[in-house]
Amino acid sequence: QVQLVESGGGLVQAGGSLRLSCAASGSFFSINAMGWYRQAPGKQREWVATITSVGGTNYADSVKGRFTISRDNAKNTMYLQMNSLKPEDTAVYYCNADSLNSMWSPIVSSWGQGTQVTVSS
C-alpha cells in the first residue's frame, strides 16, 4: 500500500509562487500515473494536473501556463510548481497516485491528507 504526504503549502500574495511536494512511501510494486487535485471551500474537488510514469503531462485549463507538474521516480516524489498565483487558486491541494501492490494485483488509487494553499489579494 502507498502512503502519500503533501508538503509546501502556505500563505502567499497574488503573483507569488509555491512549490508543493508529494512523497510516496510504503509497500508497493510500482507507481503509475500521479496527479494533483484541489478543493476550495464549498466546491467539488477538481483535477489540476496529471503526470504519467514516463513524464507525459496534462493540465486543467485554469492552471495551464502557470503550473508545472514533475516527478522524481528515484525519490518517489511528485512536485507542483505554482507560479503567478491567483486568489482563485486558494484550496486544499491533494496528491493522488495509481499504484500496483504486486505485479498481479489491481491498480489502487491512493490520496494524501492535503496541504492548504492560500493566496491573498
N, C-alpha and C positions, 0 to 999 in steps of 0.2 A: 504494500500500500504506500501511496505517496502522501507526504505531508508538505504543504506549501505555506511559506511565511513571507508576507509582503513587508516592505520597509521603504522609507524615503519620503513618506507623506509629510505634510505640514502646511503652514500658512505662508502664502506668497502674494505679492501685489500683482495686479494685472500687468501683463507684458513680461513677467518673470519666467523662470524656468525651474523645474524639478525633475529629478531622476528617480524613478521607482525601481525597486528590485524585488524579485520573487525567487526565493531559494527553495529548491526541491530536495527532500531527504526521505529516508525510509527504505523499504524493501520493494524493489520493482525490477522488471526485466528491461524495460525501455520506456522513454517518454517520447511521444509522437508530437502532435501539434500542441502549442501553448497559446494562450491568449490573455488579453486584458479586458475586463468589463468594469462598468461603473454604475452606481446607483445614487441618484440625487434624492433628497427628501421628498416623499410623496410621489415618486416616479418609479416606473418599472426599471429593473436592471437592464442596461443596454450594452451591446457589444461595442468595443473600442478598436481592437486590433488583434490580429492573429499572425503567428509565425509557425511555419512548418518545421519539421525536423531537419530539413536541408536549407532553411533560410528564406523560403518564399514568404512574402508578407502581403497582408490586406488590411486596409484601414477604413473605418467609418468616414463618411464624407465630412462630418463635423470636425474631425481632427486631422484629416489628410493635409500634408504640407507643414504641420506644426509638431506632430508627434512622430517618434521613430521607435519601433519595436525591434529588439535584438535578443540574442541568446548566446550563452557560452555553454556549449554542451559538456565540456570538460568539467565545468563547475556546477552543472545542473542548475543554472541560474538564468532567468529571463529579466530583461530590463525594458523600461518605457521612459524614453527621454521626451519630456514635455516642454516645449518652447512656446513663446508668445501666448502664455496662458490667459484665459478669459474667465470672468466670473461664472459663466455658464459651464465651465469645467469643474466647478465645485461638486464633489461627490465622494463617496467611499469607493475606492478602486480595489477590485478583486482580481487575483490571478487565477487562471484555470489551466489544467494540464490533462491531456488524454494520455493514459499510460497502460502498459501491459505488466501485470504481476508475474507472468511467465509467458513463454513463447506460445503456449496453447490456450491461454485464458482470454476471456473477452476484454475489450477495451473498457477502461474505467475512467470516468471523468471526476477530477478532484478540484476542490476550491480552497483558497486561503481564507484567512479571517478578515481581510480587508485592511486598508490603510486610508486615513482621511486626508483628502486634499481640499484645501480651502483657498480660493482666490478672491482677494478683496479688490474693490474698485478704487 
